[in-house]
Amino acid sequence: MQVTYHGHSVIKVEANGKTILFDPFISGNGNTDLNADNVKADVILLTHGHNDHVGDTVDIAKRNDSQVVAPFELAEYLGSKGLNAHPMYIGGAHEFDFGKVKFTQAFHGSSYTEEDGTTVYTGMPTGILLTINGKTIFHAGDTGLFSDMKMIGELNDIDLAFLPIGDNFTMGPEDALIAAKWLAAKQVVPIHYNTFDLINQDGKSFAEQVEPGAGQALEVGESIDL
């Protein structure tokens, strides 16, 4: 299984002949190596409804006939756009043909702003646990630090965790280091930083402080094999 970081919170997982995309914010993202016009995805997993996470989901999903998995209200909204959307919610798990997905809580907001400025409420924000071939990836989504991360770490053998470090809108590096300790993932990769000036951070410095040597700051387009 190959896992690739594509800037901001965009993660691609390739396993068992399937391509899975987390939060495909590509158009308008100056910190990605992807082109929204030719991205391929069998599955799109969405943590919440903010535009910098839903991103190009509608266009990608329509072009690829992708299955979209999202929190209930966001799935309902995307279903109204003609997408094949599977609704889930915090605490729920489901076995798909590509792997097992379980939604966790996150502390943030969730709404989508349409082109005309209309704001659509899209339910609770979430994190996502994805298990494929006995390996578990945790995408924390946008969140602040919360103590139940200890429980998530205790209940799940996490091989790879993606944690936001941008600060201002999410955890900053200091809180993300605590989250990394609580989650006890074998590898920890920072996300949601350096896309905008307001969330500029030193990902390598963060990774160097993750104990015990589990941190890795991926360059845009760089992959990890699990």
C-alpha positions in Angstrom: 0.0 0.0 0.0 1.4 3.4 -1.0 0.3 6.6 0.8 1.1 10.0 -0.7 0.9 13.5 0.6 -0.3 16.1 -1.9 -0.3 19.3 0.2 -2.7 20.8 2.7 -4.8 17.8 3.9 -4.9 15.9 0.6 -3.8 12.3 1.0 -3.9 9.6 -1.6 -3.9 5.9 -0.7 -3.3 3.2 -3.4 -4.0 -0.3 -2.4 -5.5 -3.5 -3.9 -6.0 -1.7 -7.3 -8.0 1.1 -5.7 -7.2 4.8 -5.4 -8.6 6.6 -2.3 -8.4 10.3 -1.8 -8.9 12.2 1.4 -10.1 15.8 1.3 -9.2 16.6 -2.4 -8.6 20.4 -2.2 -6.7 20.9 -5.4 -8.1 23.9 -7.4 -6.9 27.1 -5.6 -4.4 25.1 -3.6 -0.9 26.5 -4.3 0.7 23.8 -2.2 -0.2 20.7 -4.3 1.3 18.8 -7.2 -2.1 17.5 -8.5 -4.2 18.8 -11.4 -7.9 18.5 -10.6 -8.7 17.9 -14.3 -6.9 14.5 -14.4 -7.0 13.2 -10.9 -8.3 9.6 -10.7 -10.1 8.3 -7.6 -12.2 5.3 -7.0 -13.1 6.6 -3.5 -13.2 10.0 -1.9 -13.2 10.3 1.9 -14.2 13.6 3.4 -13.6 14.7 7.0 -15.9 17.8 6.9 -17.5 20.3 4.7 -15.2 23.3 4.5 -14.2 24.3 1.0 -10.5 23.6 1.6 -11.4 19.9 2.2 -14.3 19.2 0.0 -12.4 21.0 -2.7 -12.8 19.3 -6.2 -14.9 16.4 -4.9 -17.9 17.0 -7.2 -15.9 17.2 -10.4 -13.6 14.4 -9.6 -16.4 12.1 -8.4 -18.5 12.8 -11.5 -15.6 12.2 -13.9 -14.5 9.0 -12.2 -17.8 7.7 -10.9 -16.2 7.8 -7.4 -17.8 6.6 -4.3 -17.8 9.5 -1.7 -17.9 8.7 2.0 -18.7 11.6 4.3 -20.5 12.7 7.4 -24.3 12.4 7.0 -25.3 16.0 6.2 -22.3 16.5 3.9 -23.1 13.2 2.1 -26.8 14.3 1.7 -25.6 17.6 0.2 -23.3 15.9 -2.2 -25.9 13.3 -3.1 -28.2 16.2 -4.1 -25.4 17.1 -6.6 -25.7 13.7 -8.2 -22.8 11.9 -6.4 -22.7 8.4 -5.1 -22.4 9.4 -1.5 -22.4 7.0 1.5 -23.3 8.7 4.8 -21.6 7.9 8.0 -21.2 9.5 11.4 -19.0 9.6 14.5 -18.5 6.3 16.1 -19.8 4.4 13.1 -17.7 1.9 11.1 -18.4 0.2 7.8 -16.7 -2.5 5.7 -16.4 -1.4 2.1 -14.8 -3.4 -0.8 -11.7 -1.2 -0.5 -11.3 -1.4 3.3 -12.9 -0.5 6.7 -13.8 3.1 7.5 -14.6 4.4 10.9 -15.4 8.0 11.8 -14.1 9.7 14.9 -14.9 13.0 16.5 -13.0 16.2 15.7 -13.4 19.6 17.3 -13.8 22.2 14.5 -16.7 23.5 12.3 -18.3 22.2 9.1 -20.0 24.2 6.4 -19.7 24.6 2.7 -19.8 28.0 0.9 -21.3 27.8 -2.6 -20.2 30.0 -5.5 -23.1 32.5 -4.8 -22.0 32.9 -1.2 -24.7 30.6 0.3 -23.5 28.8 3.3 -24.7 25.2 3.7 -24.4 23.5 7.1 -22.7 20.1 6.7 -22.9 18.4 10.0 -20.2 17.6 12.5 -16.5 17.6 11.6 -14.7 14.2 11.9 -11.5 12.3 11.8 -11.3 9.1 9.8 -9.7 5.7 10.5 -9.0 3.7 7.3 -8.0 0.1 7.7 -6.7 -1.8 4.7 -4.8 -5.1 4.6 -4.3 -5.0 8.4 -2.9 -1.4 8.3 -4.6 1.5 9.9 -4.3 5.1 8.7 -5.8 8.0 10.8 -6.6 11.3 9.2 -7.5 13.6 12.0 -9.2 16.2 9.7 -9.3 19.7 11.1 -9.3 19.6 14.9 -8.0 21.0 18.1 -6.4 18.8 20.7 -8.9 16.7 22.8 -8.3 14.2 25.4 -10.3 11.3 23.7 -7.3 11.1 21.3 -5.9 8.9 24.1 -8.8 6.6 23.7 -8.5 6.5 19.9 -4.8 5.5 20.4 -5.7 2.9 22.9 -8.5 1.3 20.9 -6.7 1.3 17.5 -3.2 0.1 16.4 -2.5 3.1 14.2 0.3 2.7 11.7 0.2 6.2 10.2 -1.4 9.3 11.5 -1.9 12.6 9.7 -2.2 15.5 12.1 -2.9 19.2 11.4 -0.2 21.6 12.7 -1.1 24.9 11.1 -2.4 26.6 14.2 -5.0 29.4 14.2 -7.8 27.1 12.7 -6.5 23.8 14.1 -3.9 22.4 16.5 -0.6 24.1 16.4 2.7 22.1 16.6 2.8 22.1 20.4 -0.7 20.5 20.7 -0.1 18.2 17.8 2.9 16.8 19.6 0.7 15.9 22.5 -1.8 14.4 20.1 1.0 12.3 18.5 2.0 11.0 21.9 -1.6 10.1 22.8 -2.3 8.4 19.5 0.9 6.4 19.7 1.0 5.9 15.9 4.0 4.2 14.4 4.5 7.1 12.0 3.2 10.7 12.2 3.0 13.2 9.3 2.0 16.8 9.7 -0.7 18.3 7.4 -2.8 21.4 7.0 0.1 23.9 7.1 2.0 26.2 4.7 -1.0 26.5 2.3 -1.7 30.1 3.5 0.4 32.6 5.3 -1.8 32.3 8.4 -0.9 28.6 8.8 2.8 28.6 7.9 4.8 26.2 10.1 8.0 24.3 10.1 6.9 20.7 9.4 10.4 19.3 9.7 10.9 20.8 13.1 7.6 19.3 14.2 8.5 15.9 12.9 11.9 15.9 14.7 10.1 16.4 18.0 7.7 13.5 17.6 8.8 10.7 19.9 10.2 8.1 19.6 11.5 9.2 16.2 8.1 8.5 14.6 7.7 11.9 12.9 8.1 12.4 9.2 7.4 15.6 7.3 6.6 14.6 3.7 7.3 16.8 0.8 4.4 17.4 -1.5 4.2 14.4 -3.8 6.3 12.2 -1.4 5.0 8.7 -0.5 5.2 6.2 2.3 4.9 2.5 1.8 2.9 0.6 4.4 
